[in-house]
Amino acid sequence: MGRILQLECMETDEKPKPGARGWGWWLLVLAIATLVMAASYITLGRNFGRLNVLFHRSRRHPGVVEKYADALAVALQFFDVQKSGKLVKNRISWRGDSGLEDGQEANLDLSKGLYDAGDLMKFGFPMAFTATVLSWAILEYGDHMKEVKELENAQDSLKWITDYLINAHPSPNLLYVQVGDPELDHKCWERPEEMTETRPLTQVNTSYPGSDVAAETAAAMASASLVFRSTNSAYSMLLLEHARKLFTFADSYRGSYSISIPKVQDFYNSSGYGDELLWAAAWLYHATGDESYLTYVTVEGNFFANWGTPTWFCWDNKLAGTQVLLSRVNFFGSKEIRGEENIALQLYRKTAEAVICGLLSSSSSATSYRTEGGLLWVRQWDALQYSVASAFLALVYSDYMLTSHTRNLYCDGELYEAMDLRNLAIMQADYVLGNNPMNMSYLVGYGSSYPQYVHHRGASIPRDAKTGCSDGFMWLNSTAPNPNVAIGALVGGPFQNDSYIDSRNNTMQAEPTTYNSAVLVGLLSGLITNSSVVHSFL
């Protein structure tokens, strides 16, 4: 972006004299200039939706990296794009109230929460993961967000999710995990504000357990309780109460929700629940300091942790995230921990190091999953989820090293410094923001070139269009770019050959998700400045 034009209203004691030559001409010039500047202001607001970036820049700390701060301001707006319910402080001009009757069949208010992706479903499993990662980002880098005036926006988006999750858990052993029928939803192409189809509720309970989704929701509640502890203690305690009960439910009635509810297998099928149990226990330990949760990850780690085996961090597999999170305990809190718990923490940290070593391109254990352009690449569906999530973990781990004065990371005979991990994170972030063979930003609304045909119902349909469920498909199949900008959307990303096809019907590449945005917010927040993380969440 260019320099900011600052307007100053200056008072003066010198008044124009009646009859002075040229005063009418100068008043005319001033009026025209004012109109031009006002029009420019309105145009910028309509086209970019991020004027706050312009005005906050001039007040930033000199150590702030502007491109990451600007990108963060854009990325956080996607949560506003995805909000259901009666909107408060709505920042997206083309969005309105929707889903106001969600939950009424169970006498619950499930109107809040986020639509999952380009559709109008509320899937509780990935939504809870979005909340957990957003909480983690705030806990590690909230001071960075605050520096660039984005902390409040991040907290507001998080609370919009946790308000929904609280209401979705009306009793200890009951959790509503889905609003809407995905098969019916995918037969429609419509704005969320115009939905008319039935939106049934799906639950897990003692007869139909869902340890994975219940534990992920517990992780979201526990991590969010830390976020709000200093600003809203009553809300924080409420979240923690739900987190404890959900974890007990998840652990006591073990089973995968996608086995209990086969219809979810075509959308968010779970590969198992062991990783979520460890993930939730790790967050509950951070939130409570209760050693029983540390004992839990020690004992159950023998069954679920896959120590020594690197994995990819994503909405379905939390092992790598758990390993990095428990490394934090090993870095900063293990002096008081003895015996088996301390040994387990070392195993978690060693596995986290194996994950990080696999990401470093010069390491002998480097994964071959990457493009010629340098992007970590695992699969063609939602490719950026894995690269951005991996970069976020590497960045967090590098800051643990810096804060603890750990000089090196050992990778099969080679030594790496914290800056090597940070450079990996920077490379992945820069690829996303436009330093790639396509010379295109994959973050919608950032830069001069980004996807114009995002697979997203609300963005693709004009606000004043009068279309229903089925006739709305004319907008899906339209050859015109989206009339509304899905500001902050991180699309699925490129193929392995670094190419991207900008088409609304190209779901695997063009559809954004809220969990993509969560990991990107974490990555960008950590890169805003070079300061390291806080020692403790407590």
KEMAR-246673 format. One record per atom (N, C-alpha, C, O): y, z, x. Coordinates in steps of 0.1 Angstrom, whole numbers, plus 2048, in hexadecimal, padded with zeros to 3 digits. Layout:
<atoms>
YZX...
</atoms>
This chain:
<atoms>
7F480080880080080080D80080980C8048148177FB8038247FB80B82B80880A82681280583780881083F8148118438188028438107F984682580184A82A7F48598297F386082D7FC85E8237E886C8237E687082F7DE86C8327D38798377E587D8447DF88B8427D989483D7E088D8457CC89A8447C68A08527C689A85C7C28AC8537C98B485F7C98C085E7C08C78547C08C28687B88CE8697AF8D88717B68D787D7B78E286B7BB8EC8727C38F98757BB8FE86C7B58FD8817BC90A8857B59158837BF9148857CB92187F7B992C87D7C29398817BA9398807AE9438857C194F8897BB95887E7B896287F7B19558727BE95E8677BD95B85F7B094F85B7AF96485E7A796285879A96884A79A9728487A196184079396783379297583478B97683B78097E82C78F98B82C78998C82177F98781678199282477399381A76999B80E76E9A580F77599580276C99C7F67709987F277E99D7E87839907FB78598C7F77939857EA79397D7E778A9887E279D9827D479E9737D57A096E7DC7A996C7CE79895D7CC7999547D77949487D679595B7E178D9527EC7889487E777E93D7EC77D94C7DE7759437D976B9377D177192C7D276D93A7CA77B9307C27829267CB78891A7C978892A7D678F9217DF7959197E778B90D7EA78E91F7EA7809177F177590C7E77709017EC76D90F7DA76F9057D176B8F97D07758EE7D07718FD7CF7828F37CF78C8EA7DB78C8DE7DA78D8F07E778A8E97F378A8DF7F377E8D47F877F8E47EE7728DB7EE7668CF7E57688C47E97658D27D976E8C77D07718BD7D677A8B17D57788C27DC7858B97E278F8B07ED7898A47EE78C8B67F57808AF8007798A47FA7708997FF7708A77EF76989D7E97618927E37698867E47658957DD77488B7D777D8817E27828757E07828877ED78787F7F878C8777FE78186B80278487C80077587480576A8687FC76785D80176486B7EF7678607E67648557E676E84A7E676B85A7E877B8507E97868487F578483B7F578784E80078184780D77F83C80B77483180F77684080576983680375E82B7FA76281F7FD75F82E7EF7698247E676D81A7EC77780E7EA77581F7F47808167FB78980D80478280180578481380B77880A8157707FF80E7697F48127688038027637F97FB75B7EE7F57647E27F57607F27EF76F7E97E77777E07F07807D57EC7827E57FB7857DE80278F7DA81078B7D08157907E08167817DC82377C7DC82E7877D58387857E482D7917E383779C7F18397A27F28397AE7FB83A79A80983D79F80984A7A781284C7AF8008537A38008607A97FE85F7B88038677C07F78547BC7F48527CB80184F7D28048547DD80A8477CB8178447D28208507D38268527DE8208597C982A8647C982586F7D282D8777D78178717D381287C7DB8128797EA8128827F281286C7ED8118687FB81C86F80481987480F82886E7FF83387380783388280A83A88681382A88980382A89880581D89C80C81A8A880C81589281180989681780A89B82581489882C8008A282A8008A78377FE89B8417F789283D80589B84C8048908557F688D85A7F388185F7EC8968597DF89485D7D688D8537CB8898567DB88A8477D488483C7D287583F7DB86E8437C587083E7C286283F7C585B8327BE85D8287CF8538317D584E8257CA84681D7CA8488107C383E8237BA83581C7AF83D8147AB83A8097AA84881A7A08508137A78598087A185B7FE7B385D80B7BA8658007BD85C7F47BB8607E97C184F7F77C48467EC7B78437E57B78427D87AC8407EC7A083D7E679A8497DD7948477D379C8557E27988617DA7A08617CD79A8647C37AD85F7CD7B585F7C17AF8557B77B08577AB7AB84A7BC7A583F7B37978447AE7958437A278F8487B878184B7B47808567A97778557A17888607AA78886B7A178B86779278786E78979285C79179585778378985277B78A85176F77E84F78277384977B76D85477176885176776E86177576A86B76C77286B75F76C86E75577F86876078786775478385B74C78385B74077F85075377A84474C76E84774376C84273976585074975885374375885E73974E86173376386573776387172E76186D71F76686471A75887671A75687670B75E88270576188B70D7608816F876688D6F277588A6EE77A87F6F077C8946EA78A8946E87918956F57918A06FB79888B6F979D88A7077A98937087B28937007AA89A7147B58A27177BB89D7247B389A72E7C889C7257CE8977327C88897357C48877417C788172C7C187472E7C986B7377D48687357C28677427C985F74C7C685074B7CB8487527BD84D7427B883F7407BE8397337B983D7297C78307347CF82B7287C682571E7C98267127BB81E7227B28177197A781F71379F81A70C7A682C71779C8357127A283E7077AD8417077998416FD79D84A6F27928546EF7888546F679385C6E57898656E177C85E6DC77D8546D67718646DF76485F6DC7598696DC75B8746E174E8666D57438706D574687D6CF7408876D375087E6C675488A6C174A8916B874A89E6B774088A6B37358906AB7298936B371F8976AD7298906C071C8926C87188A16C77208AA6C970C8A36C47068B16C37068B76B57008C26B370C8B06AC70E8B769E7008B96976FF8C268F6F68B069B6E98B26946E38BF6986DA8C46906E78C56A36E28D36A76ED8DD6A66EB8E86AB6F88DA69F7038E369D7098E76AB70D8F36AD7098DE6B470F8E06C171B8D66C371B8CB6BD7248DA6CC72E8D16D072A8CB6DE72C8D16E87258BF6DD7218B86EA72A8AC6EB7268A16F07378AD6E77408A26E774589F6F57498946F87458A96FE74A8A770B73F8A171473589B70F7408A272173789B72A73C88E72E74688972973488773673787973A72D86F73672187273673186373272885873072385473E72A85574871685173E70E85074B71384575471684776071583974F71882D75772082474F72B82774A71B81774E72280D74671F80E73772580772F71581773471181972671882572072182A72671382971471983470D70F84070B7118477027068417146FC84C71470185871C7098577256FD8647176FE87071F6F18747246E987A71C6ED8717306E18757366E388273E6EA8827486DD88D73A6DF89A7406DB89B74E6E18A27566D08947526CB8957606D589076A6D98987736D98847696E387F7736F18857716F988677B6F488976570188F76270289D76A70D8A07706F78A57696F78B17706F88AF77F6FF8B77866F18A57846F28A279370089F7967058A37A170789778E71589479071D8A07927268A179B71B8AA7897238B678971F8BE7967288C479C7138BF79A70F8C67A67168C07B271B8C87BB7158B37B471B8AD7C072A8AE7C07308B07CA7308AD7B473F8AE7B37438BD7B774D8BF7BD73B8C67B273D8D47B673C8D67C57458DC7CB7328D07CB7308D17DA73C8CB7E17418D17EB7418C07DC74C8B97E37588C37E27608C47EC75B8C97D77668D27D57658DE7DE76E8E27E47598E37DF7568EF7E77588ED7F675E8F57FD7548E17FA7558DE8097638D980C7698DD8167698D18037758CA8077818CC7FC7898C37FB7808D77F578A8D97EB7988DA7F17A28D77EB7998E07FD7A68E18047AC8D38077B88D18077A38C980A7A78BC80C7AC8B67FF7B78AF7FF7A58B87F57A98B37E77B78B97E47BF8B27DE7B88C57E67C58CC7E37D08C67EB7DB8C57E57CE8C37F77D88BD8007DE8B07FA7EA8AD7FB7D58A87F37DA89B7EE7DB89C7DF7DB8927D87DC8A87D97DF8AA7CB7D48A57C27D78A07B77C88A67C67BD8A17BE7B38AC7BA7AA8AA7B37B58B87BF7AB8C37BC7AB8C67AD7A08C87A77B68C77A67B68CA7987AF8BF7907A88C27867B18B37947AA8A878D79A8A978E7938A77857968AC79B7888AE79D7828BA7957788B978F7898C57957858D178D7858CE77E77C8D277778F8C777978F8C376B7838BB76777D8BD75D7808B176F7748A876D7678B076D75E8AE7657668B977775A8C27787598CA76B74E8CB7657638D17677638D975B75F8D274E7598D77457648C574E7608BD7427518BB74174C8BB73674A8BB74C73C8BA74C7368C774972D8C874173A8D27507348DF74E7368E474072E8EC73B7418E173A7438E572C7388DF7237338E671B7358D372672A8CC71F71D8D37227158D671871A8D572E70D8DB73270B8E972C7008ED7297168F172C7158FE7267108FD7177079047127178F47107138F27017068EC7006FF8EE6F57018E570A6F48DE7096E88E970B6DD8E570A6EC8F570F6E28FF7126E490B7086E991570C6E19096FB6E49136F16DB9206F26DF92A6EC6CF91F6F86C692A6FA6BF9297076BE91E70D6B993470C6B493471A6AA92971D6AA9247286A192671369691D71669891070E68E90970A6A490C70C6A78FF7056B38F970B6BE8FF70D6B18EC70F6BC8E47156BC8D670F6B28CF70F6C88D270A6C98C47056CC8BC7116D68BE7186C58B17136C58A971F6CA89B71D6CB8937266CD8977106D188A70D6D88897006D388F6F66E28817006E987E6F36E986F6F16EE8686FA6E386A6E76E285C6E46D48566E66CC85D6ED6D284B6E06C58446E26C78386EB6CE82F6E76C28396F76C582E7016C18206FC6C78166FF6B681F6F56B18126F06BB80D6E66BF8016E66C08156DD6CA8116D36D780E6DA6DE8056D76DB8176E36E88156EA6E88086F26F38016F26DD8046F86DD7F87006DC7EB6F76DD7E06FC6DB7ED6EA6DB7E26E16E97DF6DC6EC7D66D56F37E86E07017E76DD7097E46E97067E86F47147DE6E771F7DC6F172C7DF6EA7327D66E37317EB6EC73D7F06E47447FA6EC73F8006F57517FC6E87598076EE7548146E974F8156DD75481F6F175082C6ED7578316E17528386D876482D6E076C8326D476882C6C776C8316BC7608216C775C81A6BB74D81C6B87488156AF7468256BF7388276BC73582C6AE73C8346A872B8266A872782969A71882D69971483268F7108296A370282B6A26FE83A6A47068426A86F283D69F6ED84A6A06EB84F6AF6E78476B76EF85B6B16EE8616BF6E586D6BF6EA8796BF6D886B6BF6CF8776BE6CF87F6CB6D387A6D56CA88B6CA6CA8946D56BB8956DA6B28956D36BA8976E76AD8996EE6AD8A66F56B78A96FC6A38AE6F46A28BC6FA6968BE70268C8B77006978C770C68B8CD71268A8DC70E6948E270C67E8E170D67B8EE70966E8F370E6688ED7176698FE70A65D90470F6508FB70C6478FB7146518F47016468EB6FD6478DD70563D8D77086538D97076568CC70E65F8CF71A66B8CD7196598D47256628D97306688CE7386648C27376738D273F67A8C874867F8D075368C8D27546778D475D67B8DC7686868D577068F8DB7766848C877168E8C077A69C8C07746A58C377B69D8BD7676AA8BC7616B08CA75F6BC8CC7606A88D475B6AC8E275A6B18E77676BB8EE7686AA8E57726AE8EA77F6BA8E37846C38E978A6BB8D67826C78CF7866D38D477E6DE8D67846D28D77726DD8DD76A6E08EB76F6EC8EF76F6D68F27736D89007796E08FE7866E99067896DD8F478E6E48F279B6F38EE7986FC8F379F6F58E678D7038E278970A8EF7857168F17897048F777D70B90377970E90D78471991378570490F78D7069187987119147A271991B7A67119077A571B9027AE7289027A87329057AF7298FE79B7368FE79473C90D79374890F79373391679273792479173F92879D74893079D73B9237A97429257B575091F7B575A9247BA7519137AF75D90C7AF7689137A77739147AB76391979C76D92079376E92F79577593578D76793479F7679427A07759487A277895379D77D9427AA78A9487AD7959447A379F94B7A379393A79B79D93679179A93A7827A393B77A78D93B77F78993E77277C94777277194177077D95377577295C77876895D76C75C95D76E76E95E76076595F75475D95275275195374F76394775475B93A75375193975E74693575B75493D76A74B93D77573F94677273494277574195276C73695B76972D95575E72195675E73494E75572C94774A72393D75071793B74C72893575972092A75F71593076770A92B76671793B76E70D94177670294776D6F694677070694C7626FC9527586F39467536E79487526F993B7506F192F74B6E892A7576DC9277546ED92A7636E592576E6D992E7706CE9287736DA93B7706CF9447726C49417676B894076A6C894175B6BF93F7506B89317506AC93074E6C09277546BA91A7556B09197606A591275F6B391F76B6A991F77669C92677369292277669E93276C69293976868993075E67D93075F69092975568992074C68291575367791275168990F75D68490476467890876C66E90176D67891477266D91977B66291E77365691D77766492476765A92B75F65292175764692375565891675365190C74B6528FF75365B8F67506498FD75C64A8F27656448E575F63A8E575864C8DA7616488CD75C6548C475E65F8C875E6518B775F65B8AD7616608A87536588A674A66D8A77526728A374566E89574166D89273566C88C74B66887F74765A87D74365587373F65288874564488974064588E73263E88A72964D89973064F89F72365589571965289570D65E88D71E66688371666487571C66D87072365986F71965686271F66185771E66284E72666985871367384E71067E84D71B68584371C67F85872368A85772D68585073A68D84D74367884D73B67384774767983974A67983675667D83274068382574369282674769881C74A6978327486A683474B6A883D7566AC8397616A484A7556A685376069985B76269886775F68F85476768185A76968286377568785F78067C86F77467C87877F66F87778766487578167187779466587679D65F88479F6548857A666488E79A65F89C79C6698A679B6758A379A6658B379A66F8BE7976708C77A36798D07A36688C67AD6688D07B86768D07C067B8DA7C367B8C47C26888C37C96938CA7C169C8D07C76938C87B469E8CF7AB69C8DE7AB6A68E57AB6908E37AC68E8F17AC6948F77B969B9017B96918F17C46978F57D16A68F47D16AD8FD7D66AB8E97CC6B98E67CC6C18F07C46CB8F67C86BB8F37B86C18FD7AF6C190B7B66CB9137B56B690F7BC6B591C7C26BE91D7CE6C49287D06C09127D56CA9137E06D89157DB6DF91C7E16DB90E7D06E99107CB6EA91E7C56F59247C66E09237BF6E19317B96E293B7C46E99457C36DC9397D06DD9427DB6EC9427E06F194C7E36F29367E17009357E570993C7DB7139427DF70693B7CE70E9407C470D94F7C27179557BD7019547C56FF9627C26FD96B7CE6FF9777CE6F89657D96F496D7E56E79757E26E397D7EA6E09727D76D49797D36C89747DC6C59687DC6C397C7E46B89787EE6AC9737E76A396D7EE6AA9767DB69E9717D469E9627D369395B7D46A995C7D36AA94D7D36A79477E16A293C7E26AB94F7EB6A894B7F969994C7FB6929438016939567F66849587F667D94C7EF6739477F36839487E467E93D7DC67D9307E467392A7E468892D7EA6889207F267F9217FE67A91780367C92D80267392F80E66592D80965D92680F6619347FE6539337FA6509257F464691F7F76599217EA6569147E46599087ED6548FD7EA66090B7F86629008016558FB8076548EF80B64B90480863E90080D6378F580462F8EE80963B8F57F76358EC7EE63E8DF7EB6398D47E964B8E17EC6548D67E765E8D17F26638C67EF6608D77FD66B8D48066688C780E6718C181365B8C48106578B981965E8BA8276648B082C65E8C682D6648C88396608BE8446558BB84666A8B984A6688AF8556688A185066889785966989E84366889183E67688D83867A89382E67D88483E68A88083868987982B67F87282869387B8226938758156A28708136AB87481A6A38688086B18638046B686C7F96AF86F7F06C28707FA6C98787F06CE8707E56D58667E76CA8747D96CE86C7CD6CC8757C06C88807C26CF86F7B56CE8777A86C087C7A56BE88679E6B68757AB6A88797A86A28817B36988897B16A78817BF6A18887CB6AC8907D16B588B7D86AB89E7D06B58A77D66B18AD7E36B88B57E86A58A97E96A08B07F56AA8AF8006AD8B98076AF8A38036B98A280F6C58AB80C6CA8B18166CA8AB8006D68B37FD6D28C27FF6DB8CA8046C78C67FA6C28D47FB6C18D880A6C58E380E6BC8CF8126BA8D28206C88D48276C98DD8306D18CB8246DE8CD82A6E58D98256EC8E182D6E48DC8186EA8E88126E48F58186EC8FE81B6D78F581A6D19018206D490282F6D390C8356D78F68356DB8F68436E88FE8456EB90584F6F18FE83A6FD90583A6FA91483C70191B8446EF9198366EC9278376E792A8466EB93484C6DF92184B6DB9228596E69228636E692986D6F09198606FC91986970492586870992A87370792A85C71193485B70C94285671494C8577009438516FC95084B6EF95584F6E995E8496E994F8596DB95385D6D995F8666CE9638686E496586B6E39708746DD97C86D6D69848736E097D8606DB9898596CD9868526C798E84C6C89798546BC97584D6B09758586B29708626A697C85469A97D85D68D97885768D97484B68397785F67697585B67496785567995D85A66C96684B66895984567395184067494584167D95883A68995183569194A84069593F83E69295084B69994A85769193E85C69793485F68493F85C67C93486167D92885767E91D85B67D92B84A67F92184068C91A84268D90D8416979218446A491B8466A49128526AA90885169D91685C69D90D8686959008646998F686968B90185C6838F585868C8EC85068C8E08516948F284769D8EA83E6A78E38476AA8D78456AC8EA8516B68E485A6B08D98626B68CF8646A48DC86769E8D187069B8C586769D8B986C6988C685B6968BB8526A38B484F6A38A784F6AD8BC84D6BB8B684B6BF8AD8576C48A38566BB8B28636BE8AB8706B689E8706BB8948756AA89F86B6A289286B6A88888626A887C8656AE88D8576B588484D6C187D8546C28718546C988685B6D58818616D187786D6D886D86F6C787B8756C48728806BF86587B6C285A8826B98648706B585786A6C084F8666BF8428656CC8548646D884D85F6DF84786B6E683D8696DE84D8776E68498836DF83C8886D483C88C6E78318896E182488C6DC82489A6D281C89D6E182C8A36DD82B8B16D18358B46CC8358C06CD83D8AA6C38468AC6B583F8AD6B38358A66AC8448B569F83E8B569783F8A868D8388A669B8498A069584B89369D84588869B84887C6A683C88B6AF8368816A782E87769E82787A6AC82F86A6A582885F6A98198616B48168656A081085D6A380285D6AA7FE8506AD7F284F6AC8078476B280483A6C180383C6C980C83A6C67F78406D57F58416D77E68416CE7DE8456E37E283E6E77D483D6ED7D084B6F07D88536EE7C384D6F47BE8597037C385A7087C48657097C584F7177CA84F7187D98517237DE85270C7DF85370C7ED85770A7F784C70B80384E7087F383F7077FC8346F88018346EF7F98346F780E8326EA81482F6E580E8226EC80F8186D98098216D58018156C68048136BE80281B6C38098076B680D8036AF8047F96A48007FB6B78017EF6B17F97E46BC7F17DD6C87F57DE6B97E77D66C37DE7D06CA7E47C46D57E07C06C37ED7BD6C97F37B16D27FF7B66CD8087BC6DE7FE7B36E88087B66E780C7C56E68187C86E98027CD6E78047DC6F180E7E26ED8157EB6FD80E7DD7078177E37048267E170A82E7E86FD8297D76FA8377D46F483D7E16F88487E56EA8377E76E383C7F36EC83D7FF6EC8478066F38328026FC83280E70783C80D70A84381770D83D80271984680071385580071985D8077088577F97038657F96FE86980770087480B6F886080F6F486381C70086682570086F82E70A85E82471786082C71D86D82972287483271D87181C72287E81871A88981F72089382470D88981F70589382670889383570989E83A70988883B70C88784971988D84C71B89485672388B84473089084673089F8457368A784D72A8A483A7298B38387228B98447278C48497178B38497108B98547188B98617188C28697208AE8637298AE86E7338B986E7368BE8787388BC8627428C786173B8D48637428DE86872F8D685F7288E28627278E48717288EF8767248D98787238DA8877308DE88D7318E689673B8D78887488DA88D74C8E988B7518F089474A8ED87F74E8FB87B74690688274C91088673A90388573190C88C73190B89B72A9128A273990189F73A8FE8AE72D8FA8B47298FD8BF7258F28AB7188ED8B071B8DF8B67208D68B07188DE8C371D8D38CB7158C68C871B8BB8C77088C78C76FF8BB8C66F58BC8BB6F18C78B66F18B08B66E68AE8AE6DB8A78B66DE89D8BC6CF8AC8B66C48A68BE6BC89D8B66B68A18AB6BB8908BA6B38868B36A98808BC6AD8768C369D8858BD69287F8C569787C8D36958708D869C8868DA6A08848E86AE8808EA6B387F8F66B587C8DF6C38788E06CC8828DA6C98898D06D88848E06E288E8DB6EE8878D46F387D8D96F188C8C96FD8868C17078928BE70389D8BB71388E8BE71E8988BB7228978AC71E88D8A57298A18A872E8A089A73689489773588E88C73D88F8A074588389E73D87689C74186D8957318768A172886B89F72486B89072386088A72287688A71E87787C72A87387372986C86973687887874287487074586587174985F86774285F87C74585187D73B84987473F83F86F72F84E87372684886972B84985B72B83F85473085485773685684A74284D84874484783E74B84C85275684385275283485075882D84874883085774382285673F81F84874281484373782884273282683473E82682A73E81D82274782F82C75383082375B82382475F81D81A75E81F83176681383375F80682D7667FD82875280682E74B7FA82874D7FA8197517EF81474C80581374F80680475D80280175F7FB7F77668068097748038067797F580A7857F28097707ED8107747DF8127717DA8207727CD82276D7E282976A7DD83775B7D98377527DF83C7597CD83074B7C882E74C7B982E7567B382D7407B282F7407A482F74679D82374B7928247477A481874D79E80C75D7A080C76479B8047617A98157707AC8167757B180877F7AD80376D7B980276F7BE7F476D7CC7F37637D17F87757D47EC7737E27E97697E37DE76A7DC7D475F7EB7E07557EE7D575A7FA7CC7537FD7C27667FF7CF76C8097C77768037BE7817FE7C37748027B177C7FB7A878A8017A778B80D7A57947F97AA7A27FE7A97A88017B77B48047B87A08007C17A48037CF7A57F67D779C7EE7D77B07F47DD7B27E87E57B77DC7DD7B97DD7D17B77D07E37BC7C47DC7B17BC7D67B37B37CE7A47BF7DA7997B77D678E7C17D27897C87DB78A7C17C677F7C97C17787C37B577E7B97B076C7C77B17657C07A676E7C07997747C979576D7B47937757B278776C7B177A7717B276F75F7B077C7567AF77174C7BB7717407B97717517C77727497D37727417D47657467D275A7347D776672B7D975B72F7E67547297F07577387E574A73D7F27447437EE73774C7E673673E7F472C7427F071F7517F271C7577E87187567FE71F76480171C76D7F87237777F471E76A7F57307737ED7387737DE73477C7D77367677DA72F7667CC72C76C7C771E76D7BC71C76F7D17167737CE7087827D27067867DD70978A7C97027987CC70079A7D86F67927DA6ED7A47E06F97A57EC6F17A77E96E27A37F16D97AE7DE6DF7B17DB6D17A67D26CA7A87CD6BF79B7CF6D17917C66CC78A7CD6C07877D96C07877C56B67807CA6AA7717C56AA76E7BC6A37697CB6B275B7C76B37527D36B17567DE6B47467D06AC73D7DB6AA7327DB6B47347D66BF7267E06B071B7E16B97167D46BF7167D36CB7127CB6B770C7BE6BC7167B36C07147AC6C97217B26B872A7A76BB7337AA6C773A7A26CC7327B76CC7397BA6D87337B36E573A7B36EF7277AE6E47217A76EF72979B6F47277966FF7327966EB73A78B6F074378F6FC74678770474679C6FD74E7A17087457A271574A7A07207387A671372F7A671E72E79972472D79773172D78F71C72A78172173777972373676D72774277F72174F77872475077473374B77B73B75676973575876474376676A74876976875476D77174077A77774577878474B76E78B74878078875577F79575B7817A075178679E74677C7AC75477E7B774B78D7B97487957B97517907BB73B79E7BD7387A37CB73C7B07CD73D79A7D573E79E7E27427987E574F78C7E175279F7EC75879A7EF7657927FD7647988077617867FC76877E80976978181077677981177F78D81577679381B78278A82578878682E78178782479577F82E79C77082B79B7688337A276C82179475D81E79375881A7A175E8117A774D8207A574681B7B173A8137AC7308197A773A8067AD7307FD7A87237FF7B07238067BA7187F87AC70B7FA7B270B7F57C17057FC7C97137EA7C47147E67D170D7DA7D57077D37CD70C7D77E27087CA7E76F87C97E86F17D37E76F47BC7E96E67BA7ED6E47BD7FB6EE7C08026D87BC8006D57BF80E6DC7B58186DE7B88236DF7A98136E679F81B6F57A181A6FC79881E6FA7AC8157087AF8147107A780A71C7A780A7087A080170F7987F77107A07EA7097AA7E771979C7E171C7A27D471F7977CA72878F7CD7197987BE71C78E7B47247967A971E79F7A27307927A773979979E73779379073D78A78C72D79978972A79577B7267A177371F7AA77772B7A17667287AD75D7197AD75A7147B87587127A275B7047A27586FB7A67646EF7A77637027A876F6FB7AC77B6FA7BB77C7017C17846F27C17746F27CF7726EE7D777F6F57E17826E57D27876E17D97936ED7DA79E6ED7E37A66F67D179D7017D27A770E7D67A17177DC7A77117D379471E7D478E7207E078572B7E27807157E87837177F477B71A80078371380478C72580777F72881478672182077F71D81F77472182B78671B83778172484378572B84278F72384E77D72A85A78172586078D72D86679571886079071386679C71785F7A97198647B37198517A771F84A7B272D84F7B67308517C17348527AB7428567AD7428647B374A8677BC73886D7AF73887A7B573687B7C473D8827CB72C8737C97298737D773586C7DF7388707EA73B8627D874785C7DF7528667E07598667EA75586D7D575F8777D675D8817E17668857E87508857E374D88E7EE7508887FB75588F80474C87C7FD74E87580A75C87380D76187681876486E80477286B80677A87880878387981177688380177D89080377B89581178489B81776F89381676C89882377389082E77689683977788482B77D87B83578C87C83579387683E79288382B7A188382A7A78898367B288383B7A289383C7A789984879B89D85179089C84D79E8A185D7948A48677908B38677888B786F7968BB85E7938C985E7848CB85A77F8C385277E8D685F7708D885C76F8E18507798E584A7638E484C7608EB83F7628FA8407638FF84B76390083476490F83475791583874C90F83675792183D74B92884174292C83573692B83674893082A74193581F74693181275392F81173E92F80874292C7FB7469387F374E9387EA7419447F87439507F07519567F27549617ED
</atoms>
